[in-house]
């Protein structure tokens, strides 16, 4: 049975969760933010709702009875391939989470939800322009590339180490990742392989100021379908050409 907030809002969100109290709470919070929200409690009702209504976004629990979130998402993609889906989970269901990301889920959030972060992600799902992550332990490089890419109309997030980059890849459906190969906590190759495992189709552009020192890591990443490796200082025109070509 549908729970619907009928007030006209700027975005219409479908909440899919077998916990009715959670759905009601989300509807109240989304309404206070200025969104419209509809809730259903299983995958089959979600499929019917998407067939009958023009939703802007789906927020869906990954672990539900009868039909889990991943199987539901696969069907939703057949109905509306462009519909952004954010998966949520209160449990450590790593296999389902990875499958959801590989299928193209926009993000994964764990309960209890961080609504501030969720609102930011929701806004990103509605914007035009390729979504890019810049990964470099040099804050100045991150800031300068972020400013440049914003000026060109791209959406940008930054990370300063490999572990954060991998986590952000789970939480965001990036189109392009600029990945420095020399990073703290996790080297560029390990970060690349972890990202590639959960986001098989993302375009990854490697960057390095240590080509000779890191040649083995760079070559191995390129062999595993990294797009290209650019040397620092970056040729910005070439970088922009590659991004435009790949997106």
Secondary structure, 3 states (H helix, E strand, C coil): CCEECCCCCCCEEEEECCCHHHHHHHHHHHHHHCCEEEEECCHHHHHHHHHHCCCCEEEEECCCCCCCHHHHHHHHHHHCCCCEEEEEECCCCHHHHHHHHHHCCCEEEECCCCHHHHHHHHHHHCCCCCEEEEECCCHHHHHHHHHHHHHCCCEEEEECCHHHHHHHHHHCCCCEEEEECCCCCCCHHHHHHHHHHHCCCCEEEEEECCCCCCHHHHHHHHHCCCCEEEECCCCHHHHHHHHHHHC
